Amino acid sequence: MNRKEIVDYFLSKPFSIETYPFDEVTPVFKVGGKMFALMSANESDRLSINLKNTPDTNILLKDMYEEVTEAYHMNKTHWVTVYCDRTLSESIIHNLIDESYAIVYKSLTKKLKRELEST
């Protein structure tokens, strides 16, 4: 997958927004004000994203795929870096994004979910 396809997929998630809280080149994708993904700007030669998942799933993902590693500058228990530019299929990348989004959306308060859904 290329950068535009991944950004488009992030933004296709309900209520997701693209922000730049760290600098002008590192997009962070949020739902309800909480981050569910970050796209790396540090590695110009590789396209990578940081995604959230459960600790047990992250261990399995790192064991199963060489394209999944510990997330740089993030909580390594809950976040992984996924390299999207080589052998991982689009469906696997979509599933990982979906899971990250779902975990973060589920953590939102009922009040915030109602506010988002009423807009």
C-alpha positions as CSV (number, residue, x, y, z in Angstrom):
1,M,0.0,0.0,0.0
2,N,1.2,3.5,-0.6
3,R,0.9,6.5,1.6
4,K,-2.2,8.0,0.0
5,E,-4.1,4.7,0.2
6,I,-3.3,4.3,3.9
7,V,-4.2,7.9,4.7
8,D,-7.5,7.5,2.8
9,Y,-8.2,4.3,4.8
10,F,-7.5,6.1,8.1
11,L,-9.9,8.9,7.2
12,S,-12.6,6.5,6.0
13,K,-13.0,5.4,9.7
14,P,-16.1,7.1,11.3
15,F,-15.2,10.4,13.1
16,S,-11.5,10.1,12.3
17,I,-9.4,13.2,11.8
18,E,-5.8,13.9,10.7
19,T,-3.8,16.1,13.0
20,Y,-0.1,17.3,13.3
21,P,0.5,17.7,17.0
22,F,4.3,16.9,16.9
23,D,5.5,18.7,13.7
24,E,4.4,19.6,10.2
25,V,5.3,16.2,8.6
26,T,4.1,13.5,11.1
27,P,0.4,12.9,10.7
28,V,-1.5,11.5,13.7
29,F,-5.0,10.1,13.2
30,K,-7.4,10.4,16.0
31,V,-11.0,9.5,17.0
32,G,-12.6,11.5,19.8
33,G,-9.4,13.2,20.5
34,K,-7.5,10.0,21.1
35,M,-4.7,8.7,18.8
36,F,-5.3,5.4,16.9
37,A,-2.5,5.7,14.4
38,L,0.6,7.7,13.6
39,M,2.4,7.7,10.2
40,S,6.2,7.9,10.4
41,A,8.0,10.8,8.8
42,N,11.4,9.7,10.1
43,E,12.1,6.9,7.6
44,S,12.0,8.4,4.1
45,D,12.9,5.0,2.5
46,R,10.2,3.0,4.2
47,L,6.5,3.6,4.8
48,S,5.5,2.7,8.4
49,I,2.6,3.3,10.7
50,N,2.2,2.9,14.5
51,L,-0.9,1.1,15.6
52,K,-2.4,0.1,18.9
53,N,-3.4,-3.5,19.8
54,T,-3.6,-5.7,22.9
55,P,-0.3,-6.7,24.5
56,D,-0.8,-10.4,23.6
57,T,-1.7,-9.7,20.0
58,N,1.3,-7.4,19.6
59,I,3.6,-10.2,20.7
60,L,2.0,-12.6,18.2
61,L,2.2,-10.0,15.4
62,K,5.9,-9.4,16.0
63,D,6.5,-13.2,16.0
64,M,4.4,-13.7,12.8
65,Y,5.5,-10.8,10.6
66,E,9.0,-9.3,10.2
67,E,7.2,-6.1,9.1
68,V,5.8,-5.6,12.6
69,T,8.2,-4.3,15.3
70,E,8.2,-2.5,18.6
71,A,6.9,1.1,18.1
72,Y,9.5,3.8,18.2
73,H,8.9,6.4,20.9
74,M,5.7,4.8,22.1
75,N,4.5,2.3,24.7
76,K,5.9,-0.9,23.3
77,T,3.3,-3.0,25.2
78,H,0.4,-1.4,23.4
79,W,1.8,-0.1,20.1
80,V,3.7,-1.6,17.2
81,T,5.2,-0.2,14.1
82,V,3.9,-1.8,10.9
83,Y,6.0,-1.5,7.7
84,C,3.5,-1.2,4.8
85,D,5.8,-1.0,1.8
86,R,6.9,-4.6,1.2
87,T,5.1,-7.9,1.8
88,L,2.2,-7.4,4.1
89,S,-1.1,-7.6,2.2
90,E,-3.6,-4.8,2.0
91,S,-6.1,-6.9,3.9
92,I,-3.7,-7.5,6.8
93,I,-2.9,-3.8,7.0
94,H,-6.6,-2.9,6.9
95,N,-7.3,-5.4,9.7
96,L,-4.5,-4.0,11.9
97,I,-5.8,-0.4,11.3
98,D,-9.4,-1.6,12.0
99,E,-8.3,-3.2,15.3
100,S,-6.4,-0.1,16.4
101,Y,-9.4,2.1,15.6
102,A,-11.8,-0.2,17.4
103,I,-9.7,-0.4,20.6
104,V,-9.5,3.4,20.8
105,Y,-13.1,4.0,19.8
106,K,-14.3,1.5,22.4
107,S,-12.3,3.3,25.1
108,L,-14.2,6.6,24.5
109,T,-16.8,7.6,27.1
110,K,-20.5,7.0,26.3
111,K,-21.0,10.7,26.4
112,L,-18.3,11.4,23.8
113,K,-19.6,8.6,21.5
114,R,-23.0,10.2,21.6
115,E,-21.6,13.6,20.8
116,L,-19.6,12.2,17.9
117,E,-22.6,10.2,16.6
118,S,-24.9,13.3,16.8
119,T,-22.8,15.4,14.5
